[in-house]
Every structure is written in C-alpha cells, then in structure tokens.
C-alpha cells in the first residue's frame, strides 16, 4: 500500500485529536479568580492609611535666598500616630502655571527625617536661579505641595566677598 504524505499526516492528526480531547477553556470564565483578587485588593486598601499633612510654611509670600539655611513646616493635626515615625523626603521644584500639575521636582532638600516632627531644616543650594514659582513637596505617606513662593539668587559683589 502506498499512501501520500498529506494523507498520512491527516490520519495521524485525527488519531491524536481523538486520543487527547482539548481542555475546556473559556475567556469569559473567571470564576474563583476575581473574588480572590477583589479580596486581596480590599485587604490592601484597608491596611493603607493616607494622610496628607498641609504645608504651613513656606507661604506664597515667602522669599528665600539661595545658599541660605531654611525650614519647611507642616501641620500635625489629625496625623495618625503610626505615621509619626515614617521618614520623609522633601523635594524642591517649580511649576510653570497656577494649576501646579507640572511639578518639576529637581532637588532633594532633606530626607530621612520623621514626619512626626512637623519641621525640617536644610541648606538651599547656592546655584539656584531666581524664580517666583518654586514649590516644596513633602513625601512620606503621600506627597503634598506648598504654595508657590520665591527664591532669589543675589550675586555677591567682589568687594563684599573680599571683605568677608
């Protein structure tokens, strides 16, 4: 008996298909998967505490000098006790419009301080350009921004520098 190759392949395919039925699969079936994911998601949400302490200093009338020592203060009112030991990070940035949605966070001013202190002191870099649209953003549990304020970089005259 002589069989052509296509006939042999078709017969072999038919035998293999009959011997191993295809497993049941449905794209619409997620029974058992979704409830478990929802349970995990809700547990994670319950465990997370979000607190956004308002920055009370600097204000929109604040003017800092580049290279100087300054501070940022935030309200501790309503802060959950568990968050008081969280470490914070303070970033300096600027915004190009009043919405504040385009925070250009360029410089880390301080990090590793406890959020429960309500204040952090730091030295500003002396090479910052003068702007009236700087902001600071406090990160720890969440991020929140100060109002826009001014930093001036006043050139030091050679005669004043020589006198020091």
Residue frames relative to the residue before (quaternion, step in Angstrom):
aa qw qx qy qz dx dy dz
X 1.0000 0.0000 0.0000 0.0000 0.00 0.00 0.00
X 0.1561 -0.7849 0.5971 0.0557 3.41 -1.00 0.91
X 0.0614 -0.7932 0.6058 0.0128 3.55 -0.84 1.02
X 0.4406 -0.6638 0.5334 0.2840 3.50 -1.09 0.66
X 0.6388 -0.5593 0.3749 0.3721 3.59 -1.13 0.65
X 0.6528 0.4974 -0.3508 0.4510 3.67 0.81 -0.74
X 0.6378 0.5228 -0.3357 0.4552 3.59 1.00 -0.71
X 0.6466 0.5178 -0.3148 0.4633 3.59 0.97 -0.83
X 0.6674 0.4992 -0.3041 0.4614 3.59 0.92 -0.87
X 0.6401 0.5158 -0.3245 0.4679 3.58 0.99 -0.77
X 0.6593 0.4988 -0.3100 0.4695 3.60 0.95 -0.85
X 0.6532 0.5081 -0.3136 0.4656 3.60 0.94 -0.86
X 0.6396 0.5230 -0.3185 0.4647 3.60 0.97 -0.80
X 0.6507 0.5149 -0.3121 0.4626 3.59 0.96 -0.84
X 0.6560 0.5051 -0.3133 0.4651 3.61 0.96 -0.83
X 0.6767 0.4927 -0.2959 0.4601 3.59 0.89 -0.90
X 0.6483 0.5160 -0.3169 0.4615 3.59 0.96 -0.81
X 0.6693 0.4891 -0.3020 0.4707 3.59 0.94 -0.82
X 0.6758 0.5087 -0.2992 0.4417 3.61 1.03 -0.75
X 0.7983 0.1847 -0.0919 0.5657 3.62 1.00 -0.70
X 0.2247 -0.7919 0.5508 0.1380 3.59 -0.11 1.21
X 0.5526 -0.6199 0.4485 0.3305 3.56 -1.08 0.73
X 0.4878 -0.6561 0.4784 0.3206 3.58 -0.97 0.77
X 0.5276 -0.6170 0.4733 0.3419 3.54 -1.18 0.59
X 0.0826 0.7875 -0.6010 0.1089 3.54 -0.89 0.98
X 0.0509 0.7868 -0.6130 0.0513 3.51 -0.95 0.86
X 0.4356 -0.7021 0.5003 0.2589 3.55 -0.83 0.94
X 0.6755 0.5083 -0.2923 0.4470 3.57 1.11 -0.58
X 0.6309 0.5479 -0.3377 0.4333 3.58 1.18 -0.27
X 0.1270 0.7741 -0.6119 0.1008 3.56 -0.65 1.15
X 0.2147 0.8057 -0.5180 0.1909 3.53 1.23 0.55
X 0.7921 0.2652 -0.2187 0.5044 3.55 -0.81 0.98
X 0.6773 0.4761 -0.3007 0.4734 3.60 1.06 -0.57
X 0.7012 0.4907 -0.2818 0.4338 3.59 0.74 -1.05
X 0.6619 0.4921 -0.3483 0.4455 3.63 0.78 -0.82
X 0.6427 0.5162 -0.3323 0.4583 3.62 0.99 -0.74
X 0.6550 0.4968 -0.3146 0.4746 3.60 0.97 -0.81
X 0.6445 0.5141 -0.3212 0.4661 3.58 0.97 -0.83
X 0.6315 0.5305 -0.3299 0.4593 3.58 1.00 -0.80
X 0.6712 0.4906 -0.2987 0.4686 3.59 0.89 -0.91
X 0.6474 0.5244 -0.3176 0.4527 3.59 0.96 -0.86
X 0.6881 0.4710 -0.2952 0.4665 3.59 0.86 -0.90
X 0.6102 0.5318 -0.3584 0.4652 3.62 1.07 -0.64
X 0.6553 0.5071 -0.3130 0.4642 3.59 0.95 -0.84
X 0.6545 0.5110 -0.3162 0.4587 3.58 1.00 -0.77
X 0.6369 0.5235 -0.3300 0.4597 3.57 1.01 -0.75
X 0.6893 0.4965 -0.2830 0.4453 3.60 0.96 -0.82
X 0.6741 0.5051 -0.2996 0.4480 3.62 1.08 -0.59
X 0.1369 -0.7593 0.6333 0.0614 3.54 -0.91 1.02
X 0.1160 -0.7905 0.5991 0.0523 3.56 -0.73 1.03
X 0.0669 0.7715 -0.6261 0.0910 3.52 -0.77 1.12
X 0.1330 -0.8042 0.5791 0.0189 3.54 -0.79 1.04
X 0.1381 -0.8344 0.5256 0.0925 3.63 0.19 1.19
X 0.4091 -0.7199 0.4960 0.2612 3.59 -0.71 0.98
X 0.3957 -0.6817 0.5633 0.2478 3.56 -1.04 0.85
X 0.1822 -0.8139 0.5463 0.0772 3.57 -0.71 1.10
X 0.7730 0.0552 -0.0809 0.6268 3.58 1.30 -0.19
X 0.4853 -0.1454 -0.8561 0.1019 1.68 -1.76 1.77
X 0.3552 -0.6940 0.5858 0.2214 3.51 -1.36 0.39
X 0.6978 -0.4620 0.3217 0.4429 3.59 -1.25 0.03
X 0.6766 0.4743 -0.2998 0.4768 3.63 1.21 -0.29
X 0.4798 0.6930 -0.4228 0.3329 3.60 1.26 -0.01
X 0.0522 -0.7543 0.6535 0.0350 3.55 -1.15 0.78
X 0.0997 -0.7829 0.6136 0.0237 3.56 -0.77 1.12
X 0.3355 -0.7045 0.5814 0.2302 3.54 -1.27 0.42
X 0.5028 -0.6379 0.4917 0.3139 3.57 -0.93 0.92
X 0.7816 0.3084 -0.2534 0.4794 3.56 -1.02 0.87
X 0.6155 0.5692 -0.3402 0.4260 3.59 1.26 -0.21
X 0.4959 -0.6090 0.5198 0.3362 3.56 -1.35 0.20
X 0.0079 0.8122 -0.5788 0.0731 3.55 -0.81 1.06
X 0.2834 -0.7498 0.5721 0.1739 3.56 -1.31 0.04
X 0.1689 -0.7134 0.6621 0.1553 3.52 -1.37 0.33
X 0.1043 -0.7846 0.6099 0.0388 3.56 -1.01 0.89
X 0.0628 -0.7794 0.6227 0.0286 3.54 -1.17 0.70
X 0.5678 -0.6121 0.4427 0.3270 3.53 -1.22 0.56
X 0.2716 -0.7487 0.5854 0.1518 3.55 -1.09 0.81
X 0.3989 0.7439 -0.4550 0.2837 3.57 1.30 -0.04
X 0.8422 0.1366 -0.1284 0.5055 3.56 -0.72 1.08
X 0.4434 0.6925 -0.4712 0.3190 3.62 1.22 0.07
X 0.4360 -0.6868 0.5097 0.2800 3.62 -0.76 0.99
X 0.5993 -0.6099 0.3883 0.3435 3.59 -0.99 0.88
X 0.6366 0.5581 -0.3338 0.4147 3.59 0.99 -0.82
X 0.6820 0.4942 -0.2888 0.4552 3.60 1.11 -0.61
X 0.5233 0.6710 -0.4088 0.3299 3.61 1.18 -0.36
X 0.7076 0.4249 -0.2679 0.4970 3.60 1.16 -0.44
X 0.4446 0.6786 -0.4695 0.3483 3.60 1.24 -0.05
X 0.4066 -0.6969 0.5353 0.2500 3.56 -1.13 0.66
X 0.2588 -0.7822 0.5526 0.1257 3.52 -1.09 0.78
X 0.2004 -0.7143 0.6540 0.1482 3.48 -1.44 0.27
X 0.1465 -0.7831 0.6011 0.0626 3.56 -0.93 0.93
X 0.0985 -0.8002 0.5916 0.0036 3.55 -0.75 1.15
X 0.2768 -0.7138 0.6185 0.1769 3.52 -1.22 0.63
X 0.1122 0.7852 -0.6023 0.0903 3.53 -0.98 0.84
X 0.2791 -0.7273 0.5903 0.2111 3.51 -1.28 -0.35
X 0.2455 -0.7459 0.5997 0.1539 3.54 -1.26 0.44
X 0.4029 -0.7352 0.4921 0.2343 3.54 -1.08 0.69
X 0.7861 0.1648 -0.1327 0.5808 3.59 1.23 -0.12
X 0.7098 -0.4915 0.3217 0.3888 3.56 -1.33 0.18
X 0.5779 0.6130 -0.3903 0.3715 3.62 1.13 -0.45
X 0.3034 -0.7781 0.4971 0.2355 3.58 1.09 -0.64
X 0.4535 0.7115 -0.4358 0.3134 3.57 1.25 0.21
X 0.7168 0.4056 -0.2395 0.5141 3.58 1.23 -0.29
X 0.0355 0.8359 -0.5436 0.0679 3.56 0.68 1.13
X 0.1446 -0.7700 0.6186 0.0596 3.56 -0.61 1.15
X 0.0481 -0.8381 0.5430 -0.0194 3.57 0.18 1.31
X 0.0485 -0.8805 0.4696 -0.0425 3.52 0.07 1.37
X 0.8166 0.2233 -0.0680 0.5279 3.59 1.05 -0.68
X 0.2954 -0.7061 0.6104 0.2039 3.58 -1.00 0.83
X 0.2416 -0.7943 0.5460 0.1124 3.57 -0.66 1.14
X 0.7843 -0.0867 0.0944 0.6070 3.59 1.05 -0.78
X 0.0256 0.7863 -0.6172 0.0085 3.56 -1.23 0.51
X 0.7644 0.3887 -0.2805 0.4312 3.54 -1.27 0.50
X 0.5146 0.6290 -0.4279 0.3956 3.62 1.21 0.22
X 0.5126 -0.6509 0.4505 0.3327 3.64 -1.06 0.62
X 0.4912 -0.6718 0.4723 0.2905 3.58 -0.89 0.95
X 0.6233 0.5836 -0.3276 0.4043 3.59 1.16 -0.60
X 0.5462 0.6118 -0.4099 0.3991 3.63 1.21 -0.10
X 0.3153 -0.7803 0.4864 0.2350 3.58 1.07 -0.69
X 0.7719 0.2000 -0.1287 0.5896 3.60 1.27 0.03
X 0.0135 0.7608 -0.6486 -0.0171 3.54 -1.23 0.57
X 0.2132 -0.7637 0.6002 0.1050 3.57 -1.04 0.89
X 0.0432 0.7909 -0.6033 0.0929 3.55 -1.11 0.76
X 0.3927 -0.6735 0.5629 0.2746 3.52 -1.33 0.18
X 0.3907 -0.7112 0.5373 0.2299 3.55 -0.90 0.97
X 0.5256 -0.5873 0.4896 0.3730 3.59 -1.08 0.57
X 0.4395 -0.7208 0.4720 0.2538 3.58 -1.04 0.70
X 0.6576 0.5200 -0.3156 0.4445 3.59 1.24 -0.07
X 0.3772 0.7314 -0.4900 0.2875 3.61 1.19 0.40
X 0.4179 -0.6851 0.5213 0.2904 3.60 -0.96 0.73
X 0.5544 -0.5796 0.4721 0.3659 3.57 -1.19 0.51
X 0.1307 0.7633 -0.6208 0.1225 3.58 -0.97 0.97
X 0.2829 -0.7413 0.5761 0.1961 3.55 -1.25 0.42
X 0.6711 0.4794 -0.2955 0.4821 3.59 1.23 0.35
X 0.2868 0.7514 -0.5338 0.2612 3.59 1.07 0.77
X 0.0678 -0.7478 0.6571 0.0670 3.53 -1.34 0.45
X 0.2063 -0.7021 0.6464 0.2160 3.54 -1.33 0.21
X 0.1597 -0.7700 0.6126 0.0800 3.54 -1.12 0.75
X 0.2410 -0.7679 0.5856 0.0968 3.53 -0.87 1.10
X 0.0782 -0.7849 0.6145 0.0139 3.56 -0.73 1.13
X 0.2152 0.7223 -0.6388 0.1544 3.53 -1.16 0.71
X 0.7875 0.0669 0.0122 0.6126 3.51 0.21 -1.31
X 0.7626 -0.0725 0.0585 0.6401 3.55 1.10 -0.72
X 0.4700 -0.6747 0.4847 0.2984 3.57 -1.22 0.11
X 0.0557 0.7847 -0.6165 0.0328 3.54 -0.98 0.79
X 0.3290 -0.7779 0.5174 0.1376 3.54 -1.03 0.85
X 0.4869 -0.6286 0.5289 0.2967 3.50 -1.28 0.58
X 0.5973 -0.4740 0.4550 0.4599 3.54 -1.30 -0.05
X 0.6006 -0.5399 0.4348 0.3984 3.57 -1.26 0.32
X 0.0117 0.7898 -0.6119 0.0413 3.58 -1.03 0.83
X 0.5312 -0.6597 0.4561 0.2733 3.57 -1.33 0.15
X 0.0576 -0.7245 0.6837 0.0662 3.52 -1.23 0.69
X 0.1646 -0.7802 0.5997 0.0673 3.55 -0.90 1.02
X 0.1491 -0.7369 0.6517 0.1004 3.51 -1.12 0.77
X 0.0843 -0.8254 0.5582 -0.0005 3.52 -0.08 1.34
X 0.4122 -0.7085 0.5051 0.2701 3.59 -0.73 0.99
X 0.3534 -0.7142 0.5652 0.2134 3.54 -1.04 0.82
X 0.3923 -0.7200 0.5182 0.2433 3.57 -0.73 1.03
X 0.6164 -0.5842 0.3900 0.3559 3.55 -1.07 0.76
X 0.6610 0.5085 -0.3196 0.4499 3.60 0.96 -0.80
X 0.6494 0.4997 -0.3192 0.4761 3.61 1.04 -0.71
X 0.6454 0.5114 -0.3202 0.4684 3.59 1.01 -0.77
X 0.6593 0.5124 -0.3112 0.4537 3.61 1.01 -0.79
X 0.6406 0.5427 -0.3173 0.4410 3.59 1.13 -0.66
X 0.6236 0.5745 -0.3352 0.4108 3.60 1.16 -0.49
